[in-house]
Amino acid sequence: MIDLRSDTLTLPDQAMLETILGAKLGDDGRTHALERGEDQTVNELEDLAAQITGKEAGVLFPTGTLGNTAAVLAYCKAGDKVLVDEQQHLYISEKVLFDSNFGQLQPVSYPHDENGLPVLEKIEEALKGGNIRLVCIENTHNFTGGACIPLKNMKEIYELAHKYQVPVHMDGARMFNAAIALKVKASEMCRYVDSVMFCISKGLGAPVGSLVCGNQEFILKLREKRKLLGGVMRQAGIIAAPGLYALRNNIERLQEDHEHAKCAAELIQGLKHTHMVGQAVTNILVLDVNELGLTPQEYCRKAEEKGLLIKPVLSDKVRLVFYKGITKEDAAEAARIIRELDKR
């Protein structure tokens, strides 16, 4: 069985797991200066995350959803309007920020083009309308097939938002995939956002964890929100140690996943009934299978019968995600199964 449901299935290797045994632990919830905790390994990871993103400070979270939620709440209060991509993960899947029983924020959406890039003119229209408290972008963009926002576009969005005195938050769950694909440093990307969340538990291979980085004033507010949301942990160095290993050893390796995704994409080009959404630029492929007369759930069941596990996304598409442990041969076999399913 080839399992391409998500890169969250990446497993830590022995060298990564061994870092846990020597981690210096403490109570990350017992805070002192700048509200930082006593776990030395957590502090080391947060410092490294800040350094890599070019921000003043970082905070460790157990999940990306919690990181995004706390970050947005550090900027906003109930009733505020938040500008989001119409298919942004924190809007479509995470949802809690816009739930009337929880975050109580008001989403205002902007579209993306056929390449998954935000339409700048629509963002400006929304900002001109007034009362937008925060602009959110997603890089890479999950549901458009792992599309990357180039630095030029990020700079335009950032400068436009700041013209209206609105900060920008980036859901960078797969930020390092974007950096590898764009051939830039993460810090160059993060120059054009006020805060960023990224995951260490996807392609980077750590078992658990995400980090949010920004300036010190924002981070202090963020720590307050993390505590209110129940995100403070104790001896979290057992999470942070694999995270340190991931950031020091596994970023460049992401290129392999991109190559395997492109391999599969090339082998399914030109199919009669199955069409790829966007381009294969990172580790995600999204397929439109509507012409086969199957629901995404039915398509995934048929794929599983042939040895391929994949996931329905949105209401009408399916997704394949490549990660460490998936080989070029696996990619070719996945493409063979998709070609076979395309025959009617």
Disulfide bonds with the S-S distance in Angstrom:
none
